[in-house]
Structures are given as C-alpha cells and as structure tokens.
Amino acid sequence: MNHTLAASKDRTPVKVWLGAFAIGAVLLMLPFLLGATAGQGWIRILNFALLYVMLALGLNIVVGFAGLLDLGYIAFYAVGAYAWALLASPHFDLHLPFWVVLPIGVALAAMAGIALGFPVLKLRGDYLAIVTLGFGEIIRIFMNNLDAPVNITNGPQGINRIDTIKVGEWALGRPETILGFRITGPEKYYYLLMALVILIIFVCIRLQNSRVGRAWEAVREDEIAAKAMGINTRNIKLMAFGMGASFGGVAGCLFASMQGFVSPESFGLSESIAILCMVVLGGMGHVPGVVAGALLLSIFPEILRNVVVPIQQTLFGDVLVDPDAIRMLLFGIALVAVMIFRPEGLWPSQVRKRELNRGKEQKA
C-alpha cells in the first residue's frame, strides 16, 4: 500500500509530459518558422542568444552558486574563440578537426579559470571584482598586442577565414538540401547550440543538487563556517572558476566557428557586464531564471533596434537617438528597478527569495 502511494506521488503528471513535448516541438520548428517569417537574420540573432545563455550559465556557477563576483568572465570566452581561430584557420595553416579543437579550447579556458582562481583565493567583494576585471582586460590587451615580434593573434586586425565545424564533407556553415528541404548554415548551428545548451542546463542542475553544489552554497553564505565544517574552500573555489570558465570556452569555440572571424573588440568589458546583468536580472543561482535573463537581454535589444529606428523615422524623419544608447539606458533603468523592487531577480530560486525576505523581516 505504501509502495503504491509512493509510486503515485513520484509519477510525473501527464500535463508535464505534454508540456515538455509541446515545448520540444516548438524548439525544433522555431528556426524554420523564423526563417520563413522574419528571415535568416533572426536565426543568427537566436544563435547568438543561445551563446549568451551558455555564457550566463557559466558565470552563474561562479557568481550565483559560489558567490564569487567575476567581472572578467569574457576572458574565457576569448580564450576559447582564439583557440579555435588559431587551430582551425589559414593563420597558421592548421585545419584541425572540431573534435580535436573543441576539447583543447575548453581545456585552455578551464586552465585560465584555475589560473585566475589561485591569486584570488583570499579575496572577496570589491577586491575580487577589481582583480577579475583586470584579468579580463589583460587577456583582451594580450590578444590585441600579440602580433609582434612574432605574429600570433594578428593583433587588432583579428583572424578571419576560420573553419566551420565539419564532419567529412558535411559542414555546418554551408546550406544543404536534405530530403527535399533546404537547411541553411544558421539553422544547422541552431540545433547544435540548442543541444549544447540543454546539456549545460542538465549539468548545472545536477551540479547544484550535488555535494559540490552544496559546498558552493556554503562558501557563498559563510566561507568561515564552511571551512569550519571541513569543506576545502580552496578546491571548491578553483572548481567553480574552472567549471564556469569551461562553459565560456565552449561558447567561444562555437562563436569563432560560426562567425568565421574573431578580433579583440568582441571581448571588451561591456560584454562581461552584459553577461553579469543577465545573471543578476534573471535571478542569481537559479538556472531557469538565468536562462530567461540571458534570452531577454540578448533578444530584446534586437527587437528594440528594429522598432525604435522606424518609429523615429516616421515621427521625426530621422534617427535622433541611437538604438545602442537606448539599450544601455534601458539596461541601467532595468537594473536599478530590479535592485529596488526585486533584488532577488525576475525569476529567483525559492531559497534565495526566502533568504532576502528573512533579511527584510529582521530589519523590520
């Protein structure tokens, strides 16, 4: 009797399965629907949004799970992108296959994360933010200046003609006709990016509910208490930096292969701040909230760009305010509003929501 009740409680409702299948069907058909209605440009925008989801999930491990403020996360994105560009382009005349280049890019990004973690083990708060910010700028300047006396990164000119992902003669960057259906390069990349995003979400959820995730949460709440309970805070912090950086390396490799060109301008401080905004706005430490924040802040500016310019041209006959300026203004307003009215984020975890509400109750 008790076993029957337990089995009935653990059984997933039919509505959940139906909802999952409906969402899966929409995600499978989404690139074709966008391509038919809005054009291939919007599929590219969606692909870049998925890249930002990967980056936000990686930063969420460092900031949301472990509570370590990182303002130089874009450096790991750059490491992955340049690893792919150097090993799969005519720059060094190396055209290694993707199953060799991708693990190398991820490993180099993870090692860069661990290398950043060692000097900042005893830093927290503003000091940690300043050091990580400096690390991100060092990597960008390093890539910008490493063209003399030996030309390694081609400096500010960047590296172009980067190889796309290939399996034999089948390349993701080229359109093909399969069973009478024409599939473009962006549509192929969409399915690869979606599969990797789902895998990373699965890994993040498993990590959050594991012993390592509990240790990250303990370090975030009180590092001294965590150390007193026997947690090796050094290894836990390094693991957070390495794991978060590896996700950035994956995104960087895919960015280089999809774009076909990389330059230091793509890895500035503004990108790190934008990714941090996605994590904070969505809800730090909550995987669904971070995904929602990344999609919102990566797709909404493009919608804004396609709406603001025609409205200004209709009303004033010219573009008076640049869409990028409006985007940064809205970023600032959104962050200030979130910090005042919903400091836990738009879609917070129940644990963080209770923590913040408990703090308010104690102050009251």
N, C-alpha and C positions, 0 to 999 in steps of 0.2 A: 504493500500500500504506500509506504513512504517512498519507495523507489519510483513508483508511478507518479507521485506528486512532484518529486524532484525532477523527473524527466519532463513532465509537462511544463514546469517552470523554466527549465533550461531551453526548451524548444523555441526556436526563433519564429515569431508570428509570420503568417503568410503575407501580411501587408509590408513587412520589412523586405522580404524577398522580392515582392512585386515592385516595390520602390527601387530596389537595387538594380533589377533588370531594366526598369524604365530609364534610370539614370545611365546605365551602361549603353543602352540603345541610343540615347541622345548623344553621348560622348562619341560613339562610333560614327554616327551620321553627321556630327557637327561640322567637320571640315568641308564636306560636300555641300551642306546647306549654306555655309558661309561663302564658299566659292561661287555658288550659283546665284546668291542674292547680293552679296556685298563685294565680291571679288577676291582675288588671291592675296591682296594686301592685308586683309583682315585675318587670313590664316597665318600669315607671318606674325602679325601682332599677337595672335593667340599662342603661337610657338614661343615668342619672347616672354609672354606672361607665364608660361609653364617653366621657362628657365628661371624667372624670378621666384616662382613657387619653390623650386629646388634650393635657391639661394636663401630664401626666407626660412625654410625648414632647417637648413644647415646652421644659420645664425641663431635660430630658436634653441638649438641644443646648447649653444654657448651662453646665450643671454637668458632664455626662458627656463631651461632645465637647470643649468649650473649657476645662473645669476652672475655671470662674468660679462661686464659691459665691453663689447668689442666694436670699435669704430673703424677698424681696418680690415673688415671681413672681405672686402672686394679684392684684396691682395691674393687670396687663394683662388678666386675666380680668374685672376690674371695669370697665375702660375699654371693652371690647367689649360687656359687658352694658348699661352705661349708654348707649353709643352707640345700640344697638338700641332701648332704652327711650325715649330722647328723640326719636328719629326715627320711631318706629312705635308711637305711643300717643296717647291723648287729652290728654296732659300739655301739649304744645304744639300739639295738634290737627294733628299731622303723621302721615300714614299712608303713608310712602314704601314702595315695593315692596322685597322682600327682596334683589333683585339690585342695588339701589342701596345699601341699608343695610349689607349684609354686607361689601362691599368697603370702605365707609367705616369700619366698626368695626375691620376687620383693619388698615387703613392707620393709623388712630389708635393702635391698640395697638402696631404696629411703630414708629411715631414716638415713642411713650412709651418703648419699649425702647431706641431710639437715644438719646433724651434722657437716660435713666438711664446709658447707656454712656459718654457723654462725660465726666462728672465722675469716673468711677471707673476710667479707663483705666490709671492707675498704681497702683491698689490691688489687693491680693491677700489671701487668707486671711481672718482675723478682721475686718480693717478693711473689706474688701469686703462681708462678711456684714452688718456693722452698718449700713453705708450703704444697702444694698439693703433691709434690714429697715425702716429709717426711711422709705425711699421708699414701700414698701407701706403703711405706717401713714399717711403723708401723703395718699396717694390716698384711703384709706378715710375719714379725717377730713375731707378736702376734700369728698367726696360727702355726708358727714353734715351739714356746716355750710353747704353752698351753697344755702340756702333763704331767705337774707336778705342784703341788702335786696331782691334780685331772686330769686324762687323758680325755680331752675334744676333742681335734683335732688330737690326736695320733702323734703330733709333726712332725718331718721331714719324718717319715715313711708313712704319709698320711693315707687316708681311702680308703679301697678297697671293692669289692663286693657290690657296690652301686646299688640300684634297678633301673631298666629301667622304662620307662613310661608304665603303664599297664591300660587297660580298661577291667575289668573282667579277663578272661583268655587270652585276646589278648595283647601281649607285643610287643613293638616296637623293642626291641633288639633281638628278635628271628625271624629266617626266617619262612615263611609260604607259603603254596600253596593256591592261591585264583583263582577259575575258571580255573584251569589248569596251571596258571602262578606262578612261584616261585618268591616270593618277599623277599629279604634279609633285615636284620635289617638296614644297612646303607641306603637302598632305602626308607624304611619307614620313617626314620628320615629326609631324604631329603625333602619329601613332607611336613612334619611338619615344618621344618625350613624355607622352601620356603614360606609357608602360613604366618608364623610369620614375615618374612622379608617384605612381601608385606603389611601386616598390619602396621608394624612400619614405612614403607615408607609413607603409606597413612596418618598416624598420624603426621609424621614430616612435610609433605606438608601442611596439614591442620593447624598445629601449626604455620608454617612460615607465612601463609597468614592471621592469626587471629590477634586479638588485642594484645594477649600475644606476638606473634612473632614480631609485630611492636615495642612493648615495648623492647623486647630483642635487636632488631636492634638499637633502640635509645640509649640504655645503652652502646652498643658496640661502637657506633660512638662518643658519648659525654655524659658521665654519669651526669655531672653537668647540662647540658642543659635538659636532660631527667628529672632530679629531678625538675628543674625549671618549666617544663611543667606539673607537677603534677603526674608523674609516681612514684609509690612506688618502688624505686630501690631495697630495701631490699627484699621485697617479690618476685620481678621479678628474682633476682639472686638466691634466695633459690628455686624458682620454676624450674629454669634452672638446678641447681645441682640435685634436686630431680628427675626431669623427665629424665635427662641423665643417672643418676645412676640406675633408674628402668629398662632401656633397658639393662644396664650391668648386672643387676640381672637376667633378663630373659635369657640372653646368658649364664651366669654362671650356672643356674639350668639345662639348656639343655646340657651344656658341661659335668656336673657331671653325668647326666643320660645316656648320650651317651658313655662316656669314661669308666664309671664304677669305676673310681679311681681319686682321687684328692690329691695333695700334694702342699706345699708352693712353690715348684720350678716352678710351672706353672704360677705363678703370680708375676714375677720379674719386675724390672724397664724396662728391654728391651722390654717387651710386651707393656707397656704403651707408650714407644717411638715409637714402630712399629705402634700402632693404631693412634698416633698423625701424623706419617708420612703418613698414608693412607688419613687422613683428609686434610692435607696440600697439598699432591701431587695431590689428586683428585680435590680439589677446596673448600676451607672453605666456609660454608654457603650454598652450592649448593648440594642438595640431590642426584641428578644423578651423579655428579662429585665425591661425597664421596663414593657412591656405586662402581663406576668404580675404584677409587683408592684402595678400600679395596679388590676388586677382583683381581686387578693387583698385589698388593704387597703380597697377600696370595697364589695365584696360581703360579705366575712366579717363586718364589724360588724352588717350587717343580719341575717345568719344567726344571729349571736350574740344579737341583740336578740329574735329570735323563739324562741330556745331557752332563754336564761337566765331570762327572766321566767316562763314556765310551770314551769320546774324549781323556782324559788324559791317560787312559789305552791303547788306540790304539796308541797314539803318543809316549808316554814315557814308557809304560809298567807298570806304577804305578800311584797312585793318589798323585800328588805333592802338590796341593793346595786344601784344604778342601772346599767343596761347601758352608758351612756356612760362611767361611771367604770371599769368593767371593760375597755371598749375602750381607753381611754388607758393603763391598766395593762398590757394585753397589747401595745400599741404599744411601750411602754418596754422590756418584757421581750424582745420580738422584736428590737428594735434592738440592745440590749445583747448578746443571744445571737449576732446576725449579726456584730457588730463583733468578738466574741471568736473565734467558730468559723468564720465565713465572711465575712471582711472584704471580699471581692470581690463579695458578694451571692449571692442564691439561684440565679440563672442568669446568671453572668458571661460576658463575652466571653473568648475564649481568650487574647487579647493582655493584657488586664488580669490574668487569672489567672496568666499567666507572669510578669508584672511583679511581682506581690505575692509569688509563690513565690520569685522570684530574690532579692527583698529579704530574705526569711526565711533563704534559703541563705547569703547574705552575712553576716547577723548570726550564724548558727550557725558 
